[in-house]
């Protein structure tokens, strides 16, 4: 799934020199404290990519430019797949919500609502609509005491006063602390109970609840066909999210909002700060955690990221017509595709890398290159190389500040080992030298297979009627080469045996 739920916290009890004093663009460590934070924020605004891609931008070969453009077109999701996937997922979501609202067994979830987030709803999902994120909004009945557990991403949440509301079933023994593990476990139980009676519109498929992943805030489900070796067609993350009362606002660590003044303007920044604050049940990374750390919540910016990426233009009219079309989203999708290709090629070495690192570098890049004129469609190759250079630049200096919580470094050794970071730098440099061969992931993505057209629920798509996607069966090119080699080897052996037998008969 989208990398937004990976471990990106900085443990205050695991200090390192690089984490506390990350180097600036010249390699000199920045000072600790507020001055260091301001300097790191200044570093993230500097065009760190310029020294890495200046030569490439000056002379992009026609071959490389064409390769980037062709792959950008291939990333677009098939419309038939989009309709079918949206229809199936919408039916699941609406029926699950009806089940929760009518469930008297657990009244806390009767007020729940679903919020859409993630790359699919940001219109930057690549290749296939096979992953969906759903935030299950759970309003908190009173004000909260938010105790920071790290640099500003993880918190312990306590009610301001004891309550008799349904949330009391998910409090710890002190009757104030909200238990993240209890709420997540209850969502697992309710989803499993719901699936016992729910029927997928496509009768040839079924939903299955995946095994719980360590430190994941989501209940993950897979849409599969019956059978022992059934493939996963769609994956859905149902993420319970506590909504803080609007009057309370954001925690102090993030109250200033993201640095978008030069890009989207101060008014948009103020509007963003009025958005509700959400917390998802994610545990701090590390061993020997305290009891409060085991019940931690991580602040989520998914809905704000969705708004920023949806309304991404400096002039507020970008992409409203073909005349004002930009290449921002295409650049992000290309970077996501390259990261996916790198992870497929080096699964062990780059296990810590996720698409959220690319998304964070992208948001910083938009803040630096803020004018719409810098992102015109015809500039796609150079803009993508700028973005790629930005990611490489952040990796080189070992500093990738979280876009909303700059004091948290996503490339800190505590969450991204130095060895993996060095490997990433070398891999990115190699890709640029060789013409970005992994821009297209090595494994082809087949279209979604639909056996029976689902009916009855309209999808959140421009076209309401469904057209079942055509199932395409294709063999991998490498597999075909192996078959040819086996056939040739068999023919050679047969000719050799024939000659031996003829020689023996002659004797």
Secondary structure, DSSP 8 states (H G I E B T S, - for coil): --GGGS-----TTS--HHHHS-B-TTS-B--SHHHHHHHHHHHHHS-TTHHHHHHHHHT--HHHHHHHHHHHHHTS--HHHHHHHHHHHHHHHHHHHHHHHT-TT-GGGGG-EEEEESTTTTT---S---EEEEEEEEE-SS-EEEEE-SSSSEEEEEESS---SGGGGGB-TTSSBB-HHHHHHHHHHHHHHHHTT---SSTTEEEEE----TT--EEEEEEEESSTT--EEEEEEEEEEEE--TTT-S-GGGTT--S-TTTT-HHHHHHHHTS--EEE----SSSS--HHHHT-EEEE-HHHHHHHHHT--SSS-TTSSGGG-BSHHHHHHHHHHHHHHHHHHSTTTTTT--HHHHHHHHHHHHHHS--GGGGBGGGHHHHHHHHHHHHHHHHHHT--B-SS-TTSBTT-TTTS-HHHHHHHHHHHHHHHHTT-GGGS-SS-------SS---S---SSS--S-----------HHHHHHHHHHHHHHHHHHHHHHHHHHHHHH-
